[in-house]
Amino acid sequence: MLARWIAATATMALLSTLAAAPSFAAKVETSYKQPSCNALKAKSKSEKASSKARRLAKFQYTQCTADRKVYTQVRDSYFLGQRTDGVEVDAQYCSNGKAQGDVARNGEVYKKGWRVVSAKFKKNGKDFTAVVEVLTAVNSRQISKFVQAFEKTGSEWKVGYADRNNEPVNAGLVTRTSAKAACSKL
């Protein structure tokens, strides 16, 4: 009798946790967009938030502004070159949220958006490293994206892939040109 009661209680507990668990589809982002930093700025100066929350918001605001600063340099740009491991870099990023890889061969145009994350500026405030994420596909169980790591020193641009710390690896020299005309046609 006790064994039946334990089994029934365990089954009920399992069913209640499954029913209460949010579905994975609710958490999946269906598009990327470079976020605005205004809410974080307001929260970092809020009198109502705790000091810990203000410090966290200030850190997030600083990161957000760095990401936005890089975003303005990358948007409406076309990058062409080669990484140091021999992989060709041929991509454009548009301010309308579209991105295209393998431009020379009319590669696929990704319309779900792109964003800059993990931007880190050097001490001079002009040179940086950053990661650009492009959302390529979303379904109920998986998000697909391609990621490129950018490094800018002076007027020299390099593109590679990102390691676990979001640092560029095998970054090779690329040329950056304006893609405003091409982006308006995508």
C-alpha positions as CSV (number, residue, x, y, z in Angstrom):
1,M,0.0,0.0,0.0
2,L,2.8,2.4,0.9
3,A,4.6,1.5,-2.3
4,R,1.5,2.4,-4.4
5,W,1.1,5.7,-2.6
6,I,4.8,6.6,-3.2
7,A,4.5,5.7,-6.9
8,A,1.3,7.7,-7.3
9,T,2.8,10.7,-5.5
10,A,6.0,10.6,-7.6
11,T,3.9,10.3,-10.8
12,M,1.7,13.3,-9.8
13,A,4.8,15.4,-8.9
14,L,6.4,14.5,-12.3
15,L,3.2,15.5,-14.2
16,S,2.9,18.8,-12.3
17,T,6.5,19.8,-13.1
18,L,6.0,18.9,-16.7
19,A,2.9,20.9,-16.9
20,A,4.5,23.9,-15.2
21,A,7.7,23.8,-17.3
22,P,7.7,26.5,-20.0
23,S,7.9,25.3,-23.5
24,F,11.2,25.6,-25.3
25,A,9.5,27.5,-28.2
26,A,8.6,30.3,-25.8
27,K,12.3,31.0,-25.1
28,V,13.5,30.9,-28.7
29,E,14.3,34.2,-30.3
30,T,12.8,34.4,-33.8
31,S,14.8,37.4,-34.9
32,Y,17.9,39.4,-33.9
33,K,18.1,43.1,-33.6
34,Q,20.8,45.3,-32.1
35,P,19.2,46.4,-28.8
36,S,18.7,49.9,-27.6
37,C,20.6,50.9,-24.4
38,N,18.0,53.4,-23.1
39,A,16.3,51.1,-20.6
40,L,19.7,50.0,-19.1
41,K,20.8,53.6,-18.8
42,A,17.6,54.5,-16.9
43,K,17.9,51.5,-14.7
44,S,21.6,52.3,-13.9
45,K,20.5,55.7,-12.6
46,S,17.3,54.6,-10.9
47,E,16.8,55.5,-7.2
48,K,14.4,52.6,-6.7
49,A,16.8,49.8,-7.7
50,S,19.2,48.3,-5.3
51,S,22.9,49.2,-5.5
52,K,23.7,45.7,-6.8
53,A,21.0,46.1,-9.5
54,R,22.4,49.5,-10.4
55,R,25.9,48.2,-10.7
56,L,24.8,45.3,-12.9
57,A,22.7,47.7,-15.1
58,K,25.7,50.1,-15.4
59,F,27.9,47.2,-16.6
60,Q,25.3,46.0,-19.0
61,Y,24.8,49.6,-20.3
62,T,28.6,50.0,-20.9
63,Q,28.6,46.7,-22.8
64,C,25.5,47.7,-24.8
65,T,27.0,51.1,-25.8
66,A,30.2,49.3,-26.9
67,D,28.2,46.9,-29.0
68,R,26.2,49.7,-30.5
69,K,29.4,51.6,-31.4
70,V,30.8,48.6,-33.3
71,Y,27.4,48.0,-34.9
72,T,27.4,51.5,-36.4
73,Q,30.8,50.7,-38.0
74,V,29.8,47.3,-39.3
75,R,26.4,48.0,-40.7
76,D,26.0,48.6,-44.4
77,S,29.5,47.2,-45.0
78,Y,30.9,44.5,-47.3
79,F,33.9,42.5,-46.1
80,L,36.2,40.6,-48.5
81,G,39.4,38.7,-47.7
82,Q,40.8,35.5,-46.3
83,R,41.3,34.2,-42.8
84,T,44.7,32.9,-41.8
85,D,43.5,29.3,-42.0
86,G,42.6,29.8,-45.7
87,V,38.9,30.2,-45.4
88,E,37.4,32.9,-47.6
89,V,35.6,35.8,-46.0
90,D,32.9,37.3,-48.3
91,A,30.0,38.8,-46.3
92,Q,27.9,41.9,-46.0
93,Y,25.8,43.3,-43.1
94,C,23.0,45.7,-43.8
95,S,21.3,48.1,-41.4
96,N,17.9,46.7,-42.4
97,G,18.8,43.5,-40.5
98,K,19.7,41.4,-43.5
99,A,23.1,39.7,-43.9
100,Q,24.6,37.8,-46.8
101,G,27.4,35.3,-46.9
102,D,29.3,34.4,-50.1
103,V,28.2,37.5,-51.8
104,A,30.3,37.0,-55.0
105,R,28.3,33.8,-55.7
106,N,24.9,35.2,-54.8
107,G,24.9,33.4,-51.5
108,E,21.9,33.0,-49.2
109,V,20.4,36.2,-47.8
110,Y,19.6,35.9,-44.1
111,K,16.6,37.9,-43.2
112,K,16.2,37.1,-39.5
113,G,18.7,39.7,-38.3
114,W,22.2,40.1,-37.0
115,R,23.7,41.8,-34.0
116,V,27.1,42.6,-32.4
117,V,27.9,41.0,-29.0
118,S,31.0,41.0,-26.8
119,A,32.6,44.2,-28.1
120,K,35.8,45.1,-26.3
121,F,37.5,48.4,-27.0
122,K,41.3,48.9,-26.6
123,K,42.6,51.7,-24.4
124,N,42.7,54.2,-27.3
125,G,38.9,53.9,-27.6
126,K,39.1,53.2,-31.4
127,D,40.5,49.7,-31.8
128,F,38.2,46.8,-30.9
129,T,37.4,43.2,-31.1
130,A,33.8,42.0,-31.4
131,V,31.6,39.1,-32.4
132,V,28.8,39.4,-35.0
133,E,26.0,36.8,-34.8
134,V,23.7,36.2,-37.7
135,L,20.5,34.2,-37.1
136,T,20.1,31.8,-40.0
137,A,17.2,29.5,-38.9
138,V,14.9,28.8,-36.1
139,N,12.7,25.9,-35.4
140,S,11.1,24.5,-32.2
141,R,14.2,22.8,-31.0
142,Q,17.3,24.5,-32.5
143,I,18.7,27.9,-33.3
144,S,21.2,28.1,-36.2
145,K,23.5,31.0,-36.6
146,F,26.9,31.8,-38.0
147,V,29.3,33.8,-36.1
148,Q,32.3,35.9,-37.2
149,A,34.8,37.7,-35.0
150,F,36.0,41.1,-36.0
151,E,39.2,42.9,-35.0
152,K,39.9,46.5,-35.9
153,T,43.3,48.1,-35.4
154,G,43.6,51.6,-36.9
155,S,42.2,51.3,-40.4
156,E,43.0,47.6,-40.7
157,W,40.1,45.2,-40.4
158,K,40.5,41.4,-39.6
159,V,37.8,38.7,-39.6
160,G,38.1,35.2,-38.0
161,Y,36.0,32.9,-35.9
162,A,35.2,33.3,-32.3
163,D,36.7,31.1,-29.6
164,R,35.0,30.3,-26.2
165,N,36.0,33.7,-24.9
166,N,34.6,35.5,-28.0
167,E,38.1,36.4,-29.1
168,P,39.0,36.3,-32.8
169,V,40.9,33.2,-33.9
170,N,42.6,32.9,-37.4
171,A,41.7,36.5,-38.1
172,G,42.9,37.5,-41.5
173,L,43.0,40.8,-43.3
174,V,39.9,41.9,-45.1
175,T,38.9,45.0,-47.0
176,R,35.8,46.9,-45.9
177,T,33.7,48.8,-48.4
178,S,30.4,50.4,-48.3
179,A,27.4,48.2,-49.1
180,K,24.6,50.8,-48.9
181,A,23.6,50.4,-52.6
182,A,23.7,46.6,-52.4
183,C,21.8,46.5,-49.1
184,S,19.0,48.6,-50.5
185,K,18.5,45.9,-53.2
186,L,18.3,42.9,-50.7
